[in-house]
Amino acid sequence: MLLSCLLLGCADLLTTNVILDLGMSELNPVMRLAQTWLGVWWLVPKLGLTLLLVGLLWRSKNVYNVALVVAFCSTPVLNNLLLIVAGTN
């Protein structure tokens, strides 16, 4: 499950880049601020937060809670995929 969380973080990063290439913008105000301040290096805090999350989940003893967080991490990726499909049609 931890590997799934890491892969979902990378998928979120990739799909966000596709959205930005299509001319749309980031909806998360914190990441939008990071994009403004850091330019192309905005991916460092995004991946850093993903690694922090994986580290915290590693310490968790409750598998149900870990599964819930991993499912929650899939939400931005699914949303980005929907935006990509809608943006290309």
Secondary structure, DSSP 4 states (H G I P E B T S, - for coil): -HHHHHHHHHHHHHHHHHHHHTT---S-HHHHHHHHHHGGGGHHHHHHHHHHHHHHHHH---HHHHHHHHHHHHHHHHHHHHHHHHHH-
